[in-house]
Amino acid sequence: MKIAYKLLNAAEEVFMYHGLVHATVDEICLKAKVSKPTFYKLYKDKDDLFVGYAQFKGARVIEDIEQFAGKILDLDSFINQSEAYLKYMSTQDVQIFSSFVAARALFDPRILDVRKTFLNKKFQARQRIVTQLIIAGLIAPTRNIAEITKLLGSLISLDPLFCATCCEQDELLEANYRSFAEERCKIFIKVANEFYAS
């Protein structure tokens, strides 16, 4: 298991630097300090290793995402959790992982399964957030939890314009995250209360 872990960590570094297409088994083995025969005892080829990497990294990202569905007691804690989530999801390794998985899911059913699990876990975390917002009295009780959860996902997510703005203005990054999260949380609560209350 230790060797597989070394290979997965090395694969992540090589995939991040070179991309999946240009990454090589030789470079991954060199970085992991593992021989090629040992590599081939564990993995059929680079694509098989990528499936292992996607499962490994996906589990870590899901675990991290579930942390953001923690205690939400009031508007400020909702904004804080949303801001932390946005910061996490905009990290380079999560962005690259997400784009690798989305692209490979089109060609590999094993990666499609990883992607489906990833999206389902994100949805479940958002459902917990919606339930906590109802309990906290920030949004009215409703039977439309699935629709509100989708709304939360669309509002508290990274849109390309926001990412481009933040990436170009590092000194404003913290303020951008905070104001973006605050604006989107307030919009979410308003829309949820106006359109989805039972």
C-alpha positions in Angstrom: 0.0 0.0 0.0 2.9 2.4 0.7 4.2 1.9 -2.8 0.8 2.6 -4.3 0.6 5.8 -2.2 4.0 6.9 -3.4 3.0 6.3 -7.0 -0.3 8.2 -6.5 1.4 11.2 -5.0 4.0 11.2 -7.7 1.3 10.8 -10.4 -0.5 13.8 -9.0 2.6 16.0 -9.2 3.5 14.8 -12.8 -0.1 15.1 -14.0 -0.4 18.6 -12.5 2.9 19.7 -14.2 2.6 17.9 -17.6 -1.0 17.0 -18.0 -2.3 13.5 -18.5 -1.3 13.2 -22.1 2.4 14.3 -21.6 2.9 12.5 -18.3 5.0 9.3 -18.6 5.3 6.2 -16.5 9.0 6.7 -16.5 8.7 10.1 -14.9 6.1 9.0 -12.4 8.3 6.0 -11.3 11.4 8.3 -11.1 9.5 10.8 -8.9 8.1 8.0 -6.7 11.4 6.2 -6.6 9.7 3.0 -7.7 10.9 0.6 -10.4 8.9 0.2 -13.6 8.4 -3.6 -12.9 6.9 -2.7 -9.5 4.7 -0.1 -11.2 3.4 -2.7 -13.6 2.6 -5.1 -10.8 0.2 -2.5 -9.4 -1.1 -0.8 -12.5 -1.7 -2.0 -16.1 -0.7 1.3 -17.6 -0.8 5.1 -17.1 -4.6 5.2 -17.7 -5.1 2.6 -15.0 -2.9 4.7 -12.6 -5.0 7.7 -13.5 -8.1 5.9 -12.4 -6.4 5.1 -9.1 -5.3 8.7 -8.8 -8.9 10.0 -9.6 -10.3 7.7 -6.9 -7.6 8.7 -4.4 -7.8 12.4 -5.0 -11.6 12.3 -5.3 -12.0 10.8 -1.9 -9.7 13.4 -0.4 -11.6 16.3 -2.1 -15.0 14.8 -1.0 -13.7 14.5 2.6 -12.7 18.2 2.4 -16.0 19.3 0.9 -18.0 17.6 3.6 -16.2 19.8 6.1 -17.8 22.9 4.6 -21.3 21.5 5.4 -20.4 21.9 9.1 -22.4 23.9 11.7 -24.3 26.7 10.1 -26.0 28.6 12.9 -26.5 32.1 11.3 -25.9 34.2 8.2 -22.3 34.9 9.2 -21.4 31.2 9.6 -23.1 30.5 6.2 -21.0 33.2 4.6 -17.8 32.0 6.3 -18.4 28.4 5.2 -19.2 29.5 1.6 -16.1 31.7 1.5 -13.9 28.8 2.7 -15.5 26.5 0.2 -14.9 28.9 -2.7 -11.3 29.3 -1.7 -10.8 25.6 -1.5 -12.5 24.9 -4.8 -10.4 27.5 -6.5 -7.0 26.0 -5.5 -5.0 24.9 -8.5 -4.9 21.2 -7.6 -8.7 21.0 -7.1 -9.3 23.0 -10.4 -6.9 20.8 -12.4 -8.3 17.6 -10.8 -11.9 18.6 -11.6 -11.0 19.4 -15.2 -9.0 16.1 -15.7 -11.9 14.1 -14.3 -14.6 15.9 -16.3 -12.5 15.4 -19.5 -11.6 11.8 -18.9 -15.2 10.9 -17.8 -16.2 11.2 -21.5 -13.9 8.3 -22.5 -13.6 6.1 -19.5 -16.6 4.7 -17.6 -14.4 4.1 -14.5 -13.7 7.9 -14.4 -17.4 8.6 -15.0 -18.2 6.6 -11.9 -15.6 8.7 -9.9 -17.2 11.9 -11.3 -20.7 10.8 -10.5 -19.7 9.9 -6.9 -18.0 13.3 -6.6 -21.0 15.2 -7.8 -23.4 13.2 -5.6 -21.3 13.9 -2.5 -21.2 17.6 -3.3 -25.0 17.5 -3.7 -25.4 15.7 -0.3 -23.2 18.2 1.4 -25.3 21.1 0.0 -28.5 19.3 1.1 -27.1 19.3 4.7 -26.4 23.0 4.4 -30.0 23.7 3.2 -31.3 21.6 6.2 -29.1 23.6 8.6 -30.3 26.9 7.1 -33.9 25.8 7.6 -33.1 24.8 11.2 -31.3 28.1 11.8 -34.4 29.9 10.6 -32.6 31.6 7.6 -34.9 30.0 5.1 -38.5 28.9 5.5 -39.3 25.2 5.7 -40.0 23.7 2.3 -40.7 20.5 0.4 -38.5 21.7 -2.4 -35.2 20.8 -0.8 -33.8 19.3 -4.0 -34.6 22.5 -6.0 -33.1 24.7 -3.3 -30.0 22.5 -3.2 -29.6 23.0 -6.9 -30.0 26.7 -6.5 -27.3 26.7 -3.7 -25.0 24.8 -6.1 -25.5 27.3 -8.9 -25.1 30.4 -6.7 -22.3 29.3 -4.4 -19.9 28.0 -7.0 -17.0 29.3 -9.0 -18.1 31.1 -12.1 -15.3 31.7 -14.7 -15.5 35.4 -14.5 -15.0 35.4 -10.8 -12.0 33.1 -11.1 -10.5 35.2 -13.9 -11.0 38.4 -11.8 -9.4 36.9 -8.7 -6.5 35.3 -10.5 -5.5 38.6 -12.1 -5.8 40.6 -8.9 -4.0 38.6 -6.1 -4.0 41.6 -3.7 -7.8 41.8 -3.9 -8.3 38.0 -3.6 -9.4 37.9 0.0 -11.8 40.8 -0.4 -13.2 39.3 -3.6 -13.9 35.9 -2.0 -15.6 37.5 1.0 -17.8 39.9 -1.0 -18.6 37.3 -3.6 -19.6 34.8 -0.9 -21.6 37.4 1.1 -23.5 38.6 -2.0 -24.3 35.1 -3.2 -25.4 33.9 0.2 -27.8 36.8 0.6 -29.2 36.2 -2.9 -29.6 32.5 -2.1 -31.5 33.2 1.1 -33.8 35.8 -0.6 -34.6 33.6 -3.6 -35.1 30.5 -1.4 -37.6 32.4 0.9 -39.4 34.1 -1.9 -39.8 31.3 -4.4 -39.5 28.0 -2.6 -41.3 28.4 0.7 -44.1 25.9 1.1 
